[in-house]
Amino acid sequence: MRDRTREHFYRMAKREGYRSRASYKLKQLNKKYRLIRRGDVVVDLGAAPGGWLQVAREAVGEKGLVLGVDVQPIEKLPFENVVTLVGDVTDEKTLELLLHTLPKPADVLLSDLSPKITGVWDVDHERSIELARCALRTARRILSHGGKMLIKVFQGRLLADFIKELKAEFDFVKVSKPEASRKRSAEVYIVATGKK
């Protein structure tokens, strides 16, 4: 039997026109932590299929900019201020393209990056932390002073050390699990605000 939470948010996404049920994770976290504001420049790493891009666009309005990056092409959204790039965020060339495309430092960096799941818990957790560190390295180069970050990670033994790294670079760091995440899922989201 499928997880009821997953099924509920899947049906809601279909009904409300979102590309994925993950849209509700960002909606819930943004409501709670006020990450994205009108007029912000937002970068979304691991943006396919585009559900987070839709939510971010709603939040920034017409005057903001939302830039999504993924290894998979993303079907275009009907907004001039939503731009997508195809590239691997672990590749320096993709980061250079991102820097060239941004009109100014980003206000918010979102990372819904997820490793290919092997089913071997330690391996999946380590790869998740590697991707989170990649997002942090990207933030160091593109995020404005005082900027905000939201990163998906899998819980495990390396999480505490990664949180320490974030606390050295951000004023506020909190681990959160939105209602739209399955209860049994090991994924959590780290909110980091006030980039130093």
NUSE-248753 format. One record per residue (C-alpha): x, y, z; residue in three letters. Coordinates in steps of 0.5 Angstrom, whole numbers, plus 2048, in hexadecimal, padded with zeros to 3 digits. Example, Ala and Ser with C-alpha at 12.3 -4.5 7.8 and 13.67 -1.06 7.14 Angstrom:
<rs>
c1 = 819, c2 = 7F7, c3 = 810, type = ALA
c1 = 81B, c2 = 7FE, c3 = 80E, type = SER
</rs>
This chain:
<rs>
c1 = 800, c2 = 800, c3 = 800, type = MET
c1 = 803, c2 = 807, c3 = 7FE, type = ARG
c1 = 804, c2 = 80C, c3 = 804, type = ASP
c1 = 7FE, c2 = 810, c3 = 805, type = ARG
c1 = 802, c2 = 817, c3 = 805, type = THR
c1 = 805, c2 = 815, c3 = 7FF, type = ARG
c1 = 7FF, c2 = 814, c3 = 7FB, type = GLU
c1 = 7FB, c2 = 81A, c3 = 7FE, type = HIS
c1 = 800, c2 = 81F, c3 = 7FC, type = PHE
c1 = 801, c2 = 81B, c3 = 7F5, type = TYR
c1 = 7F9, c2 = 81C, c3 = 7F4, type = ARG
c1 = 7FA, c2 = 824, c3 = 7F7, type = MET
c1 = 7FF, c2 = 825, c3 = 7F2, type = ALA
c1 = 7FC, c2 = 822, c3 = 7EC, type = LYS
c1 = 7F5, c2 = 826, c3 = 7EE, type = ARG
c1 = 7F9, c2 = 82D, c3 = 7EF, type = GLU
c1 = 7FE, c2 = 82C, c3 = 7E9, type = GLY
c1 = 804, c2 = 82B, c3 = 7EC, type = TYR
c1 = 809, c2 = 827, c3 = 7E9, type = ARG
c1 = 80B, c2 = 823, c3 = 7EF, type = SER
c1 = 808, c2 = 821, c3 = 7F6, type = ARG
c1 = 80F, c2 = 824, c3 = 7F9, type = ALA
c1 = 80C, c2 = 82B, c3 = 7F7, type = SER
c1 = 809, c2 = 82B, c3 = 7FE, type = TYR
c1 = 80F, c2 = 829, c3 = 802, type = LYS
c1 = 812, c2 = 830, c3 = 7FF, type = LEU
c1 = 80B, c2 = 834, c3 = 800, type = LYS
c1 = 80B, c2 = 831, c3 = 807, type = GLN
c1 = 812, c2 = 833, c3 = 809, type = LEU
c1 = 811, c2 = 83A, c3 = 806, type = ASN
c1 = 80B, c2 = 83B, c3 = 80A, type = LYS
c1 = 80E, c2 = 839, c3 = 810, type = LYS
c1 = 815, c2 = 83D, c3 = 80F, type = TYR
c1 = 814, c2 = 842, c3 = 80A, type = ARG
c1 = 819, c2 = 840, c3 = 806, type = LEU
c1 = 817, c2 = 843, c3 = 7FF, type = ILE
c1 = 815, c2 = 84A, c3 = 7FE, type = ARG
c1 = 812, c2 = 84F, c3 = 7F9, type = ARG
c1 = 817, c2 = 851, c3 = 7F4, type = GLY
c1 = 81C, c2 = 84C, c3 = 7F6, type = ASP
c1 = 821, c2 = 848, c3 = 7F2, type = VAL
c1 = 821, c2 = 841, c3 = 7F3, type = VAL
c1 = 825, c2 = 83B, c3 = 7F1, type = VAL
c1 = 822, c2 = 834, c3 = 7F1, type = ASP
c1 = 827, c2 = 82E, c3 = 7F0, type = LEU
c1 = 824, c2 = 828, c3 = 7EE, type = GLY
c1 = 81E, c2 = 82B, c3 = 7EB, type = ALA
c1 = 81B, c2 = 826, c3 = 7E7, type = ALA
c1 = 815, c2 = 825, c3 = 7E6, type = PRO
c1 = 814, c2 = 82C, c3 = 7E8, type = GLY
c1 = 80F, c2 = 82C, c3 = 7EE, type = GLY
c1 = 814, c2 = 830, c3 = 7F2, type = TRP
c1 = 815, c2 = 835, c3 = 7ED, type = LEU
c1 = 80D, c2 = 836, c3 = 7EC, type = GLN
c1 = 80D, c2 = 837, c3 = 7F4, type = VAL
c1 = 813, c2 = 83C, c3 = 7F4, type = ALA
c1 = 810, c2 = 840, c3 = 7EE, type = ARG
c1 = 80A, c2 = 841, c3 = 7F2, type = GLU
c1 = 80E, c2 = 844, c3 = 7F8, type = ALA
c1 = 812, c2 = 848, c3 = 7F4, type = VAL
c1 = 80D, c2 = 84B, c3 = 7EF, type = GLY
c1 = 80E, c2 = 84F, c3 = 7E9, type = GLU
c1 = 814, c2 = 853, c3 = 7EB, type = LYS
c1 = 818, c2 = 84D, c3 = 7EE, type = GLY
c1 = 81C, c2 = 848, c3 = 7EA, type = LEU
c1 = 81C, c2 = 840, c3 = 7EB, type = VAL
c1 = 822, c2 = 83C, c3 = 7E8, type = LEU
c1 = 822, c2 = 835, c3 = 7E8, type = GLY
c1 = 827, c2 = 830, c3 = 7E6, type = VAL
c1 = 827, c2 = 828, c3 = 7E5, type = ASP
c1 = 82A, c2 = 823, c3 = 7E1, type = VAL
c1 = 824, c2 = 822, c3 = 7DE, type = GLN
c1 = 820, c2 = 827, c3 = 7D9, type = PRO
c1 = 81A, c2 = 82A, c3 = 7DD, type = ILE
c1 = 814, c2 = 82C, c3 = 7D9, type = GLU
c1 = 813, c2 = 833, c3 = 7D8, type = LYS
c1 = 80F, c2 = 837, c3 = 7DD, type = LEU
c1 = 80A, c2 = 83C, c3 = 7DA, type = PRO
c1 = 80E, c2 = 842, c3 = 7DD, type = PHE
c1 = 814, c2 = 847, c3 = 7DB, type = GLU
c1 = 817, c2 = 847, c3 = 7E2, type = ASN
c1 = 818, c2 = 83F, c3 = 7E2, type = VAL
c1 = 81E, c2 = 83D, c3 = 7DF, type = VAL
c1 = 821, c2 = 836, c3 = 7DF, type = THR
c1 = 828, c2 = 833, c3 = 7DD, type = LEU
c1 = 82A, c2 = 82C, c3 = 7DC, type = VAL
c1 = 830, c2 = 82A, c3 = 7DF, type = GLY
c1 = 834, c2 = 826, c3 = 7E5, type = ASP
c1 = 834, c2 = 82B, c3 = 7EB, type = VAL
c1 = 83A, c2 = 827, c3 = 7ED, type = THR
c1 = 83E, c2 = 829, c3 = 7E7, type = ASP
c1 = 842, c2 = 830, c3 = 7E7, type = GLU
c1 = 83F, c2 = 831, c3 = 7E0, type = LYS
c1 = 838, c2 = 831, c3 = 7E2, type = THR
c1 = 83A, c2 = 836, c3 = 7E8, type = LEU
c1 = 83D, c2 = 83B, c3 = 7E3, type = GLU
c1 = 837, c2 = 83B, c3 = 7DF, type = LEU
c1 = 833, c2 = 83C, c3 = 7E5, type = LEU
c1 = 837, c2 = 842, c3 = 7E7, type = LEU
c1 = 837, c2 = 845, c3 = 7E0, type = HIS
c1 = 82F, c2 = 844, c3 = 7E0, type = THR
c1 = 82E, c2 = 847, c3 = 7E7, type = LEU
c1 = 82C, c2 = 84F, c3 = 7E6, type = PRO
c1 = 82F, c2 = 850, c3 = 7ED, type = LYS
c1 = 830, c2 = 84B, c3 = 7F3, type = PRO
c1 = 82B, c2 = 847, c3 = 7F5, type = ALA
c1 = 826, c2 = 848, c3 = 7FB, type = ASP
c1 = 824, c2 = 841, c3 = 7FC, type = VAL
c1 = 827, c2 = 83A, c3 = 7FA, type = LEU
c1 = 823, c2 = 834, c3 = 7FA, type = LEU
c1 = 826, c2 = 82D, c3 = 7FA, type = SER
c1 = 821, c2 = 827, c3 = 7F9, type = ASP
c1 = 827, c2 = 823, c3 = 7F6, type = LEU
c1 = 827, c2 = 81C, c3 = 7F7, type = SER
c1 = 82C, c2 = 816, c3 = 7F6, type = PRO
c1 = 82A, c2 = 810, c3 = 7F1, type = LYS
c1 = 827, c2 = 80B, c3 = 7F7, type = ILE
c1 = 82B, c2 = 805, c3 = 7F8, type = THR
c1 = 827, c2 = 802, c3 = 7FD, type = GLY
c1 = 82E, c2 = 802, c3 = 802, type = VAL
c1 = 82C, c2 = 807, c3 = 807, type = TRP
c1 = 833, c2 = 809, c3 = 809, type = ASP
c1 = 835, c2 = 80A, c3 = 801, type = VAL
c1 = 82E, c2 = 80E, c3 = 800, type = ASP
c1 = 82F, c2 = 812, c3 = 806, type = HIS
c1 = 837, c2 = 814, c3 = 804, type = GLU
c1 = 835, c2 = 816, c3 = 7FD, type = ARG
c1 = 82F, c2 = 81A, c3 = 800, type = SER
c1 = 834, c2 = 81E, c3 = 804, type = ILE
c1 = 839, c2 = 81F, c3 = 7FE, type = GLU
c1 = 833, c2 = 822, c3 = 7FA, type = LEU
c1 = 832, c2 = 826, c3 = 800, type = ALA
c1 = 839, c2 = 828, c3 = 801, type = ARG
c1 = 839, c2 = 82A, c3 = 7F9, type = CYS
c1 = 833, c2 = 82E, c3 = 7FB, type = ALA
c1 = 836, c2 = 832, c3 = 800, type = LEU
c1 = 83D, c2 = 833, c3 = 7FC, type = ARG
c1 = 838, c2 = 836, c3 = 7F6, type = THR
c1 = 835, c2 = 83B, c3 = 7FC, type = ALA
c1 = 83C, c2 = 83D, c3 = 7FE, type = ARG
c1 = 83C, c2 = 840, c3 = 7F6, type = ARG
c1 = 835, c2 = 842, c3 = 7F5, type = ILE
c1 = 831, c2 = 844, c3 = 7FB, type = LEU
c1 = 831, c2 = 84B, c3 = 7FD, type = SER
c1 = 833, c2 = 84D, c3 = 804, type = HIS
c1 = 82D, c2 = 84C, c3 = 809, type = GLY
c1 = 82B, c2 = 847, c3 = 804, type = GLY
c1 = 827, c2 = 840, c3 = 805, type = LYS
c1 = 827, c2 = 839, c3 = 804, type = MET
c1 = 823, c2 = 833, c3 = 804, type = LEU
c1 = 826, c2 = 82C, c3 = 803, type = ILE
c1 = 823, c2 = 825, c3 = 803, type = LYS
c1 = 828, c2 = 820, c3 = 806, type = VAL
c1 = 827, c2 = 819, c3 = 808, type = PHE
c1 = 828, c2 = 818, c3 = 810, type = GLN
c1 = 82E, c2 = 814, c3 = 812, type = GLY
c1 = 834, c2 = 814, c3 = 816, type = ARG
c1 = 837, c2 = 81A, c3 = 812, type = LEU
c1 = 832, c2 = 81E, c3 = 813, type = LEU
c1 = 834, c2 = 822, c3 = 819, type = ALA
c1 = 83B, c2 = 823, c3 = 816, type = ASP
c1 = 837, c2 = 827, c3 = 810, type = PHE
c1 = 833, c2 = 82B, c3 = 815, type = ILE
c1 = 839, c2 = 82D, c3 = 818, type = LYS
c1 = 83C, c2 = 82F, c3 = 811, type = GLU
c1 = 835, c2 = 833, c3 = 810, type = LEU
c1 = 835, c2 = 837, c3 = 817, type = LYS
c1 = 83C, c2 = 839, c3 = 815, type = ALA
c1 = 839, c2 = 83D, c3 = 80F, type = GLU
c1 = 832, c2 = 83F, c3 = 811, type = PHE
c1 = 82F, c2 = 842, c3 = 817, type = ASP
c1 = 829, c2 = 83D, c3 = 818, type = PHE
c1 = 829, c2 = 836, c3 = 816, type = VAL
c1 = 823, c2 = 831, c3 = 817, type = LYS
c1 = 821, c2 = 82A, c3 = 815, type = VAL
c1 = 81A, c2 = 829, c3 = 813, type = SER
c1 = 816, c2 = 824, c3 = 810, type = LYS
c1 = 810, c2 = 827, c3 = 80C, type = PRO
c1 = 809, c2 = 823, c3 = 80D, type = GLU
c1 = 809, c2 = 822, c3 = 806, type = ALA
c1 = 80F, c2 = 81D, c3 = 807, type = SER
c1 = 80D, c2 = 816, c3 = 808, type = ARG
c1 = 80E, c2 = 814, c3 = 810, type = LYS
c1 = 813, c2 = 80E, c3 = 80E, type = ARG
c1 = 817, c2 = 812, c3 = 80A, type = SER
c1 = 81E, c2 = 814, c3 = 80C, type = ALA
c1 = 81E, c2 = 81A, c3 = 808, type = GLU
c1 = 81E, c2 = 821, c3 = 80C, type = VAL
c1 = 81F, c2 = 828, c3 = 80A, type = TYR
c1 = 824, c2 = 82D, c3 = 80D, type = ILE
c1 = 822, c2 = 834, c3 = 80D, type = VAL
c1 = 828, c2 = 839, c3 = 80E, type = ALA
c1 = 827, c2 = 840, c3 = 80E, type = THR
c1 = 82C, c2 = 846, c3 = 80F, type = GLY
c1 = 832, c2 = 844, c3 = 80B, type = LYS
c1 = 838, c2 = 848, c3 = 80E, type = LYS
</rs>
